[in-house]
C-alpha cells in the first residue's frame, strides 16, 4: 500500500514537473507576418468624452489600421424593444469598407468593455426565457444585416462567455450553442470566434465551439481581492504552447483579441488620476507588451486601449502612445 502511494506521488510529481517545463520553459520563434489590429468601442469613446466617429476615422486614416474589432453593444442599437437603430454601426462598416479594412463584429448580451453585460433597460422586465429569445432575435437581425459586407471577416459571439466577470443576469452555457447555431444558419460563410481568458483558462471550451479561439493578453492587472495591482510574470511561451495544443487537438487558430495597451486600475479610466493611469500603463510597459506579444509565437493581435491613446492625446497632451502604435502600421 505504501509503495503504491509512493509511486503515485512520484508519478504525480513527474507529471507536474513535465507540465511546468512544457508551459514555462523554452522559446517560440517570432511570427514572420504579424497582423496588428485594434478594438473599438463607441461606448468607451463616449465614456472618455471623445467623439467616437472622429477617432474611428483617425484610426483608419492616420494610424492606417486595417484590422479592427467593433463591439456592437446591444443597448446602443435596440434602446426600444423591436426597434433597431443601426445608423452609427452602418457608418463604421461603410467607412471600413471604403478603406478595405477587415472587421470583426462582437455581438451578444456580453460584449467587450465594462460592465460586460450591455443590456437594454427594457430587458430587465422579461423572464430568462424571454430574454434569451430577444438575444436570438437581435443576433439574427445583426447577422442578416452585415453578413454580405465584403470587409467582414468573422463574428465574435459573446465576450469571454466562460469567464465569470461582470454581473450576469443568469448562467446558461448551453444557450451559447443556440447563439452560434442561429448565426451559422443565417451566415455560414464567416468564422465564429469564441473568446476566453488568456491567463485563467486552457481555452478548451472555446475551441470546441468556435472556429477561431480569441484570447486576452494582460501583463499587469488590478486585483479586487488584493486591492492592488500585480503582474502575472508569465513567460511569453506560455501562450504559444497553449496555442500549439489547441492547434494539435482541435486544429483551430488562436488570435489575441485583447492585447493590453491601456491602464487597469481600481477605478475606471475616466475616474482614475493620471498618476494612477501611468502607474499601470506607461510608454515603457506599452513597448514591453508589444515585444512580449511577438515572443508568444502568435501572429494576430488586436490592441485593447485604442480609445485611451486618443484620450491621452486630447485630454493630457500626450501623443506618445499614438506615435508608438503608428510605427506598427506606417
C-alpha angles and dihedrals in degrees: 000000000000091000091052091051090047094052092043089056092047090050091048092050091048090052093048093047091047091051092048091050091047097049101034108031132072132020138271121226113252114258110254098216113030121190111215118197139164136229117231128197121178089199093053091051090052092047088055090051092248130136103250098206093048095053091041091056091045090053089055099040106029103030090032092223110179100177119058136166114209121202107218100201111204095219090060097054103037108034089150119044113263092002115105124195107195100161096111095045092045085057093051093048094046094048091049090049092052089057097038090243115162116235135203113195116209111206138168139075091296112052132161120293133045132323082034094205104073099186126169111245093241090062093072093074093058130088121249091259092049091047091052091050090052091050091054091048091051093048091047091052095048096044092048091049099050105025094101097049105120092216095057111103104170148352121237107208110206123333119267091331093182095049114090100227124131129018107298118202088216140342120243118148092180090063090066088065090057091051091052092046094053092047091050092047091057097036119022095163099074130066123247116227120206114192132209140173110286093209105034102043144049090222095234096133092046091050092051093056106029133067087218129025116226120199142182125238117199128164101181124030142167118251116208088195095053093034088223143081121264138179122234096219090203114156114243090241088067090076095042094051092050089049089052090056092049089051092047097046103032104016089231129140121238119218125185103229096173115045106173111248102147136055124281107199136152092271130047112270094256090054098043124092118248088246092057092046093053091043087062099037123015126160092268092056089044090057091042092055091052093052091042090054092052090055093057091075092233116130105205125065131168114194119234107213110042092134090054091056089061091043089055091049098045101035102031103023091238112137097166095104094049091046092050092048092048090064090068095059104029 
